[in-house]
């Protein structure tokens, strides 16, 4: 693959595929500058008339991404973080071309939400998925809207309200993941999968994707706006939200008021 680089995001090109690599190993944390670079890289890929498929992955073997920077969740920075992150999610959902998340290692919080926004998820055996925001006094707005549309609602509630992780195999059984491969074989599996899509008529593929996504995207947008409001206006002012973030930063157990 040919590659171009920015500080936090690599763009690799192969044939008609643009692969965006979160380049902040080992955890590939999505801080505010990285989110901006992801948007810019995505916009550049979309401006390339030769691109017909977009892939997302993380550098290294430890994590696809463990999500947004916990320091960006404090009240003074959370609105900017949420705006940047949700702009990225909206851009992924609005892509003309199919999108594929290629997941090794941990896919947590906002990292899992980014994978959820993609049309397909291909996972290595090492992959672990979780929405642990509840443990730091928060909830995942994107997952709260998308996850019950992908897997059974009761399992979605379990993941969001317990914060417990699931394996790649369990994610596959739930319908969250499309394919599971060994870590060594994941890139070959991704190439085979992309070749299947690229062999189709690009015009028909984009129309089929758009219409299949139509109903869920319309519902997603209205639900996400209300979820954003709840997060900013009702969650962030609570004492437990402040305590959860501070306890994480202090590396101590949270002392919940309620």
Helices and strands as residue ranges (DSSP letters): E 2-5, E 9-14, E 17-22, H 32-46, E 53-58, E 63-65, G 70-73, H 75-93, E 98-103, E 106-108, H 110-117, E 120-124, E 128-130, G 132-136, H 141-150, H 153-162, E 166-167, H 168-174, E 179-181, H 186-198, H 202-229, I 230-235, H 239-250
